[in-house]
């Protein structure tokens, strides 16, 4: 008798990786990547704002305080998905939303909460100017280009099981489909004259075939495609026909058939 470990090793030695296939992202969940996947560009593609606020030059606001705000001229507003039209010059600011590209000349983002924007709105002063109440550190609230995923970096290694989060990563990189190892087709055969298929009328001395469905559900749960071939009767010719059909699959699982 051999050990469990030796048996396991012998069984695995008979396996090999299946062929790859191209699958749409939503249909590839649970499958395994067939190759390393690299990012075709930086994420974010451009340095952008991590806060709603004002894009400014740090040197302009170093003396700012609540009691003595630094007043800057607001030249435009930039929302996420749009490019700034102008440059941040000495004494100016650009109103910016989270995710919007950082305009040229800007080296710091001041959040709305550190300005007098609310007071200006309350008293109807308009937003053609803005008072900066607090000096931030230089480069604060700026997400650098490529901070999340640098261009050409490996985002998923070969052999990675695709999950909702990894599929989201692929979508963020513009992939509509992905090359994965195809799912194995697993043939399932139950044996025994005492068995009948669920759905049929139960006769005396018979029992329903539950093993095939238990095994099939487990196969599907772990990424395979179950193929319940049916029940093999307790005679060699019928069993032989079922086995030959089952051998057309990637893997064949039999249930029972151990009695003499």
JOZITA-V451569 format. One record per residue. D_FIRST is the distance of its C-alpha to the first C-alpha in Angstrom with 1 decimal. Layout:
BEGIN
((D_FIRST) (D_FIRST))
END
This chain:
BEGIN
((0.0) (3.8) (6.8) (9.4) (11.7) (10.0) (9.7) (13.2) (14.5) (13.5) (15.2) (18.2) (18.6) (19.6) (22.4) (25.9) (29.1) (31.2) (34.9) (37.6) (40.4) (43.6) (43.9) (46.8) (46.3) (46.1) (43.6) (41.3) (40.4) (36.6) (36.1) (35.2) (37.9) (37.4) (39.6) (41.4) (44.5) (47.7) (50.9) (53.8) (56.3) (57.0) (56.6) (59.2) (61.0) (64.1) (64.8) (65.6) (66.8) (64.4) (67.3) (70.2) (73.2) (75.5) (74.7) (77.1) (77.7) (76.8) (79.9) (82.0) (80.7) (80.1) (83.1) (82.2) (82.3) (82.9) (86.5) (87.1) (85.0) (85.0) (86.4) (84.9) (85.9) (83.3) (83.4) (80.7) (77.7) (74.3) (71.6) (67.9) (67.7) (71.1) (72.3) (75.0) (78.3) (79.8) (79.2) (79.4) (82.6) (84.3) (85.3) (83.4) (80.2) (78.2) (76.9) (73.1) (70.4) (66.7) (64.9) (68.1) (68.3) (70.1) (73.5) (74.8) (76.5) (74.5) (72.5) (72.0) (71.6) (73.6) (72.2) (74.8) (74.6) (76.1) (79.2) (82.2) (81.1) (81.1) (84.6) (85.9) (84.5) (86.0) (89.4) (89.5) (89.7) (87.5) (84.8) (86.6) (86.2) (83.6) (83.8) (80.9) (80.6) (77.9) (76.9) (73.2) (71.3) (71.5) (68.7) (67.9) (66.3) (65.8) (62.3) (62.2) (61.2) (57.5) (56.8) (53.9) (52.5) (54.0) (54.6) (51.8) (49.3) (45.7) (45.5) (42.0) (39.2) (37.1) (34.1) (36.2) (35.7) (39.2) (40.6) (44.2) (45.3) (43.9) (45.5) (48.7) (48.6) (48.3) (51.2) (53.3) (52.8) (54.1) (50.9) (51.1) (47.7) (44.6) (42.0) (38.5) (35.1) (35.4) (33.4) (30.4) (30.9) (28.0) (28.0) (26.9) (26.4) (26.3) (25.8) (27.3) (30.7) (31.3) (31.6) (34.8) (35.8) (37.6) (41.3) (41.5) (42.9) (40.3) (40.5) (39.5) (35.9) (35.0) (33.5) (33.9) (31.1) (30.5) (27.1) (28.5) (31.1) (28.9) (26.7) (29.8) (31.5) (28.6) (28.7) (32.4) (32.3) (30.2) (32.3) (31.0) (32.9) (31.5) (32.2) (31.7) (31.7) (31.9) (30.4) (28.9) (29.9) (27.7) (28.6) (27.2) (30.3) (30.8) (27.2) (27.5) (30.7) (29.2) (26.2) (28.6) (30.8) (28.0) (26.9) (30.4) (29.3) (27.6) (24.6) (23.6) (22.2) (21.7) (21.9) (21.0) (20.7) (17.7) (19.9) (20.3))
END
